[in-house]
Amino acid sequence: MLVTAIPGPAAGVAALSLSGFKGDILFVGFLPRGEGRRLKMFQGLAPEPRVIIMYESPRRLARTLTEIAGSMPHREVLVVRELTKKFEETWRGQVADIARKLKDIEIRGECALVLSCPAAALMLAPADLAGCLLQAAKESGLKGRRLTDQVAGDLKIPRRQVYQTYLALKEQGRVE
């Protein structure tokens, strides 16, 4: 089935409609050019539970996707080139897979990227995460950073999300 977007004032919105990704949205816009600034931005966005929309230059696209894969490996991405134009192209899949696919391809035209919510963010309710933390604390005897690192790794969700839940449980006196 062929899905296409109707032209509008913002490529990011049209790309989002093509992606089919569900969840709240964060629009980042154009990415910084400097590698250090981009990497810092991606590390900051890694725990973000929302769908992320960004724009990137075709010259930096493959490198940027590789950098995103390093910070957010569990997300899917939709990359759209020349949206709603004659030579429109789309690529969708795991970020690392799309980075490999586009590595040696010369891309022309501006690109819009849409990153999915982390799968766990869609499936794990806060109460479920709290239950996982309490169970892991009881079984392992771990607490603090070690406990949150273990649970985040086991569930493949951002450590920051787990730590915030841990702090809330600690405040309630349910964990040490």
C-alpha positions in Angstrom: 0.0 0.0 0.0 1.4 3.4 -1.0 1.0 6.1 1.6 1.8 9.7 0.8 1.4 13.1 2.4 -0.4 16.1 1.2 1.9 19.2 0.9 1.6 21.6 3.8 3.6 24.4 5.5 5.8 22.1 7.5 7.7 19.1 6.3 8.0 17.7 9.9 4.2 17.5 10.2 3.9 15.8 6.9 6.7 13.3 7.8 5.0 12.6 11.1 1.8 11.7 9.3 3.7 9.3 7.0 5.5 7.7 10.0 2.5 6.4 11.8 4.4 6.7 15.1 2.1 7.3 18.1 2.8 9.4 21.1 3.3 13.0 22.1 5.7 15.0 19.9 8.8 17.0 20.4 9.9 19.2 17.4 13.7 19.8 17.5 14.1 21.6 14.2 17.5 21.8 12.5 20.3 20.0 14.2 23.5 21.7 15.3 26.4 21.4 12.8 29.2 20.7 15.3 29.6 17.0 16.2 30.1 17.7 19.9 27.0 19.8 20.2 25.0 17.2 18.2 26.2 14.3 20.4 25.4 16.3 23.5 21.9 17.0 22.2 21.3 13.3 21.3 22.4 12.2 24.8 20.0 14.7 26.2 17.2 13.4 24.0 17.9 9.7 24.7 15.5 9.5 27.7 12.9 11.6 25.9 9.6 9.5 25.8 8.1 11.5 22.9 8.2 11.1 19.2 11.1 13.4 18.0 11.0 15.4 14.7 14.2 17.0 13.3 15.7 18.3 10.1 19.1 17.4 8.8 21.3 18.3 5.8 21.8 15.5 3.3 25.6 15.8 3.6 25.4 15.0 7.4 22.5 12.5 7.3 24.4 9.2 7.4 26.8 10.4 10.1 23.9 11.9 12.1 21.9 8.6 11.9 25.0 6.7 13.2 25.3 9.2 16.1 21.6 8.8 16.9 21.9 5.0 16.8 24.7 5.3 19.5 22.4 7.3 21.8 19.0 5.9 21.0 19.4 2.4 19.6 15.9 1.2 20.4 14.1 3.7 18.3 12.8 3.4 14.8 13.2 6.3 12.3 11.5 7.5 9.3 13.8 9.5 7.0 12.1 11.5 4.2 13.9 13.3 1.4 12.3 15.9 -0.9 8.9 15.4 0.8 6.0 15.9 -1.5 8.2 16.6 -4.5 8.9 14.5 -7.7 11.9 12.7 -6.2 10.5 12.0 -2.8 12.1 9.0 -1.0 11.5 7.4 2.4 13.4 5.0 4.5 12.0 3.4 7.7 13.4 1.0 10.2 15.7 0.7 13.2 18.0 3.8 13.3 21.2 1.7 13.0 19.8 -0.2 10.0 18.9 3.0 8.2 22.3 4.5 9.0 24.0 1.5 7.4 21.7 1.6 4.4 22.3 5.3 3.7 26.0 5.3 4.5 27.3 5.1 0.9 24.3 6.7 -0.9 24.6 10.3 -2.1 21.5 12.0 -0.8 20.3 15.3 -2.2 17.6 17.6 -0.9 16.7 18.4 2.7 15.7 15.6 5.0 13.1 15.3 7.8 13.7 12.6 10.4 11.0 11.3 12.7 12.1 9.1 15.6 9.6 6.8 17.3 8.9 6.8 21.0 11.0 4.2 22.8 8.9 1.0 22.6 9.0 0.7 26.4 7.6 4.2 26.8 4.5 3.1 25.0 4.1 -0.1 26.9 5.2 0.5 30.4 2.9 2.4 32.7 4.5 4.3 35.7 2.8 1.8 38.1 4.3 -1.1 36.2 7.7 0.5 36.3 7.4 1.0 40.1 6.4 -2.7 40.5 9.5 -3.7 38.5 11.7 -1.6 40.6 10.2 -2.9 43.9 10.5 -6.5 42.7 14.1 -6.0 41.6 15.1 -4.3 44.9 13.6 -7.3 46.8 15.2 -9.9 44.7 18.7 -8.4 44.2 19.1 -6.3 47.4 20.4 -3.5 45.2 19.6 0.1 45.8 20.2 3.5 44.3 22.2 3.8 41.1 23.0 0.1 40.9 19.3 -0.8 41.1 18.2 1.8 38.6 21.0 0.8 36.2 19.9 -2.9 36.4 16.2 -2.2 35.9 16.9 0.3 33.0 19.1 -2.3 31.3 16.6 -5.2 31.8 13.7 -3.2 30.5 15.7 -1.3 27.8 14.4 2.0 28.9 16.2 5.3 29.8 17.9 5.2 33.1 16.6 8.7 33.9 13.0 7.4 33.7 13.8 4.6 36.1 15.7 6.9 38.5 12.8 9.4 38.6 10.4 6.5 39.6 13.0 5.3 42.1 13.2 8.7 43.7 9.4 8.8 44.0 9.3 5.4 45.6 12.1 6.4 48.0 10.1 9.6 49.0 7.1 7.3 49.8 9.4 5.1 51.9 8.8 2.0 49.7 12.6 1.5 48.9 15.8 2.4 50.6 
